[in-house]
Amino acid sequence: MPEQTYAELRAEAERRHVPATSMARQALQEWLRAKKKAETRRAIARYASEMAGTEFDLDPRLEAATIEFLLSNESE
């Protein structure tokens, strides 16, 4: 780890009164979760794009109902 990064981590850990290793572990876990979530979203988008217009595409009525549901919940 670069010295500057380590110094910033230590300073933040001291401000929060927690071990630097705990902060580093939490940051890595959050980054890994975000990375996995982004990869999953890309895979879903890729699959949806590939299946668009095929027999595996969403049922038009189900898609319309989903859009209506999402839009109605967006205003809440």
C-alpha positions as CSV (number, residue, x, y, z in Angstrom):
1,M,0.0,0.0,0.0
2,P,1.4,3.4,-0.8
3,E,2.7,5.3,2.2
4,Q,0.3,8.2,1.6
5,T,-2.7,5.9,1.4
6,Y,-1.6,4.1,4.6
7,A,-1.2,7.4,6.4
8,E,-4.7,8.6,5.4
9,L,-6.2,5.2,6.5
10,R,-4.5,5.5,9.8
11,A,-5.6,9.0,10.4
12,E,-9.2,8.2,9.5
13,A,-9.1,5.1,11.8
14,E,-7.9,7.2,14.6
15,R,-10.7,9.8,14.1
16,R,-13.2,7.0,14.2
17,H,-11.5,5.1,17.0
18,V,-11.4,1.8,15.1
19,P,-8.5,-0.3,13.9
20,A,-7.2,0.5,10.5
21,T,-7.3,-3.1,9.5
22,S,-11.1,-3.2,10.2
23,M,-11.6,-0.1,8.1
24,A,-9.5,-1.6,5.3
25,R,-11.4,-4.9,5.5
26,Q,-14.8,-3.1,5.4
27,A,-13.7,-1.0,2.4
28,L,-12.5,-4.1,0.5
29,Q,-15.7,-6.0,1.3
30,E,-17.9,-3.0,0.1
31,W,-15.8,-2.7,-3.1
32,L,-16.1,-6.4,-3.8
33,R,-19.9,-6.3,-3.2
34,A,-20.2,-3.3,-5.5
35,K,-18.1,-5.0,-8.2
36,K,-20.2,-8.2,-8.0
37,K,-23.4,-6.2,-8.2
38,A,-22.2,-4.3,-11.3
39,E,-21.1,-7.5,-13.0
40,T,-24.5,-9.0,-12.3
41,R,-26.3,-6.0,-13.7
42,R,-24.1,-6.1,-16.9
43,A,-24.8,-9.8,-17.3
44,I,-28.6,-9.2,-17.0
45,A,-28.4,-6.3,-19.4
46,R,-26.4,-8.4,-21.9
47,Y,-28.8,-11.3,-21.6
48,A,-31.8,-9.0,-22.0
49,S,-30.2,-7.4,-25.1
50,E,-29.4,-10.8,-26.6
51,M,-32.9,-12.2,-26.0
52,A,-34.8,-9.1,-27.1
53,G,-37.3,-10.0,-29.8
54,T,-36.8,-13.8,-29.3
55,E,-39.2,-16.3,-27.7
56,F,-37.3,-15.7,-24.5
57,D,-38.1,-12.0,-24.4
58,L,-40.5,-10.7,-21.7
59,D,-44.2,-11.1,-22.3
60,P,-45.4,-7.7,-23.4
61,R,-48.2,-7.6,-20.8
62,L,-45.8,-8.5,-18.0
63,E,-43.4,-5.9,-19.2
64,A,-46.1,-3.2,-19.3
65,A,-47.3,-4.2,-15.8
66,T,-43.8,-4.0,-14.5
67,I,-43.2,-0.5,-16.0
68,E,-46.6,0.7,-14.6
69,F,-45.6,-0.7,-11.1
70,L,-42.2,0.9,-11.2
71,L,-43.6,4.3,-12.2
72,S,-46.3,4.2,-9.6
73,N,-43.8,3.4,-6.9
74,E,-41.4,6.1,-8.1
75,S,-43.7,8.9,-7.0
76,E,-44.0,7.4,-3.5
